[in-house]
Amino acid sequence: MTLQLTVPKLACSACANTITKAIQSIDSTATVQADPKTKIVSIETQAPETKIKEVIAAIGYPSV
């Protein structure tokens, strides 16, 4: 399943790395592409969308 989330607080590559690590903590096979310019995070994952949103919100990057 591919998800595209808008994450307003995504500001830099370090933020992208933090989000990637959080997502991969619940789905180690997830592929994450985060673009600080567009604030878009694209995720290829088997985890439910609600779980993905919960884990990135828990680290301070809620999606809209």
N, C-alpha and C positions, 0 to 999 in steps of 0.2 A: 504494500500500500504506500502511495506517495502522498505526503502532506506538504502543504505550503502554508507557513504561518508568518504573519507580520509581527515582528518583535521590536517595538519602538525604542527600547533601551539598548539595542544592538548597535554599538558605537565603533568597535574596533576588532582587529583580529584576535585579541586576547578574549574579548567577549564571545566571539565565535568559538574559540577553543573551549571555553568554559561550558557553553551550551552543548557542544559536541560531546564532551566528556560526560555531562549529565545524562544525555540521551543514551549514550552507549553504556551507561551504568545499568540501564534497564533493558537494553537490547544491544548486545555486543556486536551484532551483525548489521546494525543500522548504518546507513550512509547519510551523512549530513553535509549540506552545503549552505553556508551562511554568508550573506553579502551585507556588510555594514553600510554600504551606500544606499541600497534599496530597502534595508531593514527586513529582508525576506530570508526565511530559513526554510530550505527544502529538505525533507526527510524521507528516506526510503526505509520503511520499518515494518515489522510485524506486530509491534506493540499498538494497543488501542490509542486513538487520538487523545482521549481524555487523560490517559496516563502520561503521554508526552507533554501535554499542556501543563499538567500538575507538576511534573519534575522540573520543567524550566521555570515555572512560576515560583517554585520553592527556592530556587537559587537567585531570584531577583529579576527574572526576565519574563514577565507575563506577556502572553501574546494577545492580540486583539482580533 
